[in-house]
Amino acid sequence: MRVKTGTVRHQKHHQLIKSNRGYRMTKNRLYKVAKEASLHAGQYAFHGRKLRKRNFRTLWIQRIKAALFATDLKYSRFIAALGSKKIVLNRKILAELAVRHQEVFLQLVNRVK
């Protein structure tokens, strides 16, 4: 007796087509094209997750630089001074202090100088 994959295959195809809702042209209708689009979307998503980390780090550095502009202290010297004083704060926290708690950030800068 031969095993037919009709219902299982149709279910899988339907599932993929449903996940591609919102894609343009035949990418949300035709299975072969939809599968290819889905694979590419997965690759873009993976790469995007890596890019997001990079983009946030640059944003934090820009915010710290902007806050340091008024104090006439360069970013590289500030980070080096933090390291030499054994103050362990990452750039995310430093940027948060620079934007939302300027007085605390200025105290930190004065401590490092």
WOURHU-V485669 format. One record per backbone hydrogen bond with DSSP energy under -0.5 kcal/mol. NH is the residue of the N-H (numbers start at 1). CO is the residue of the C=O. Records with the same first field share a line. If there is no record, write none. Layout:
NH->CO + CO
This chain:
4->2
9->5
10->6
11->7
12->8
13->9
14->10
15->11
16->12
17->13
18->14
19->15
20->16
21->18
23->20
27->24
28->25
29->26
30->26
34->30
35->31
36->32
37->33
38->34
39->35
40->36
41->37
42->38
43->39
44->40
45->41
46->42
47->43
48->44
49->45
50->46
51->47
52->48
53->49
54->50
55->51
56->52
57->53
58->54
59->55
60->56
61->57
62->58
63->59
64->60
65->61
66->62
67->63
68->64
69->65
70->66
71->68
72->68 + 69
73->68
78->74
79->75
80->76
81->77
82->78
83->79
84->80
85->81
86->83
87->82
88->86
89->87
94->90
95->91
96->92
97->93
98->94
99->95
100->96
101->96 + 97
105->101
106->102
107->103
108->104
109->105
110->106
111->107
112->108
113->109
